[in-house]
Amino acid sequence: MDVDYLVIPLDIFLPSAAQAGQELEYALIGMASLFASVAGAFDLGTNMPIIMVSPKDYADGMSVSIAEAAFSFSRSFAGETACPRLLCIPVGHVDPKSLTALISRELDCSLEDTADVVVYDGKQRAVTQLQEIASALQFPHRLDGTASYLVTGGGSGASGPVMVQALSENGAKHIHVLSRSVPTAERLAAIKDMEATGCTVGVQTVDVSNREALAFCLGQIQAGRPIRGIIHAAGSVADGIISSIDRDDIARELNWPDRKRSAALHGNETE
């Protein structure tokens, strides 16, 4: 059967009542399974443009997160495969009667590369050519030199010094690194070396999943200077292409213990 393009409605990834508490995990598993199947078809030569469509607005934060994840999945997939074109269309911005004509018009546009993403919102279209670019930790605004900024979870890894440097280069003068374990001498030296750029760097040992200990630490910092920003720099590396991700990969990352630390940070921030 000849197929002009593949339409993927984001609603198919939204959770059911039976998936309560594991909504994102089930959604990501569904995305991985679907894109693995599409990759298999591409391997057999059935390459086709992919159209990702979603309603204009979702009513809850989880649905918004799932929609954003689906768009990210599709963009990564387009960059990893011979996908001729990817269109991301919030259909709430588009007259349903004109959707087919819109898709046809966009697919008829001449684009040079085969991994282009066309993001359409009803009034504007943005064409993005997928390519690898150098990382640049440039913040949109100069940071407040009189305030405190926190880097959590980066004391024992390579990300801590990088984030401290980025904060310093963008105007932060008072930086605190919160680490569950005592940083190694090498990491501590790398973090403290940032003081040569004109900032002060304090290192506190605290498990941010312990809300009481975290609240005490934040209170001490806040007593000196107001906290204007927090970078949660903990993470784990699990490289892989979209079509190779399986349920175990997703479960392993979503059940990573540091999720509770992020929740504790958010809880203290909103109290």
Secondary structure as GFF3:
##gff-version 3
##sequence-region A 1 271
A	DSSP	beta_strand	6	9	.	.	.	ID=ss1
A	DSSP	three_ten_helix	10	13	.	.	.	ID=ss2
A	DSSP	three_ten_helix	17	19	.	.	.	ID=ss3
A	DSSP	alpha_helix	23	43	.	.	.	ID=ss4
A	DSSP	beta_strand	50	54	.	.	.	ID=ss5
A	DSSP	alpha_helix	61	80	.	.	.	ID=ss6
A	DSSP	beta_strand	85	90	.	.	.	ID=ss7
A	DSSP	three_ten_helix	91	93	.	.	.	ID=ss8
A	DSSP	three_ten_helix	96	98	.	.	.	ID=ss9
A	DSSP	alpha_helix	99	108	.	.	.	ID=ss10
A	DSSP	beta_strand	116	120	.	.	.	ID=ss11
A	DSSP	beta_strand	125	129	.	.	.	ID=ss12
A	DSSP	beta_strand	148	152	.	.	.	ID=ss13
A	DSSP	alpha_helix	159	169	.	.	.	ID=ss14
A	DSSP	beta_strand	174	179	.	.	.	ID=ss15
A	DSSP	alpha_helix	185	192	.	.	.	ID=ss16
A	DSSP	three_ten_helix	193	197	.	.	.	ID=ss17
A	DSSP	beta_strand	200	205	.	.	.	ID=ss18
A	DSSP	alpha_helix	211	224	.	.	.	ID=ss19
A	DSSP	beta_strand	227	232	.	.	.	ID=ss20
A	DSSP	three_ten_helix	242	244	.	.	.	ID=ss21
A	DSSP	alpha_helix	247	254	.	.	.	ID=ss22
A	DSSP	alpha_helix	258	270	.	.	.	ID=ss23
###
